[in-house]
Amino acid sequence: MLQIEKSVRESFETVVIGGGQAGLAVSYHLARLRRDHVVLEQAQQAANAWRNHRWDSFTLNTPNWQSSLQGGGIPGASRDAFLRRDEVVAYFERYITEHRLPVRYGVRVSAVEKDGEGYLVKTNTGVLLARNVVVATGLCQTPRIPRLKGALSLEIQQIHSDAYRNQDSLREGAVLVVGSAQSGAADCGGTV
């Protein structure tokens, strides 16, 4: 039997922490199985990483057929095309609405503690009791700034890809991009 703390506001069979791709996929399957659950997302709206941590012209480097969520169909107009940032955001919003996923926005989890056979999930809106907790918060939520940053002249503008939105984010003149992954190479198509 679960021990119930006086400050518990609600209880669920499962609490999913994080409303990104992984959290939404877990919620989809729990909903299909009619399992009692809630998804807690600290952002104020869906697709926060895509909406607020990608540059304006961001485009996926995987084809649409490879970017679908189960039950969501293949996003975009063509299965072999590549979704732009705003299309990813719209896809997530539609997915949540169409499947009636129980996502709560603006809920930040501060602790998860074992409590008998379940867990106390402490948040900025209160304490939840859950038999199961799924942590789906993602791997790369904080920009990694190399130590070299402090060694460069203050006259050199340095901007992390997390803060870059478009060419208006940059000063006039030459640009050096450090890194060759998608964040370092994808937006160089004549815009900078």
Secondary structure, 3 states (H helix, E strand, C coil): CCCCCCCEEEEEEEEEECCCHHHHHHHHHHHHCCCCEEEEECCCCCCHHHHHCCCCCCECCCCHHHCCCCCCCCCCCCCCCCCEHHHHHHHHHHHHHHCCCCEEECCCEEEEEEECCEEEEEECCEEEEEEEEEECCCCCCCCCCCHHHHHCCCCCCCCCCCCCCCHHHCCCCCCCCCCCCHHHHCCCCCCC
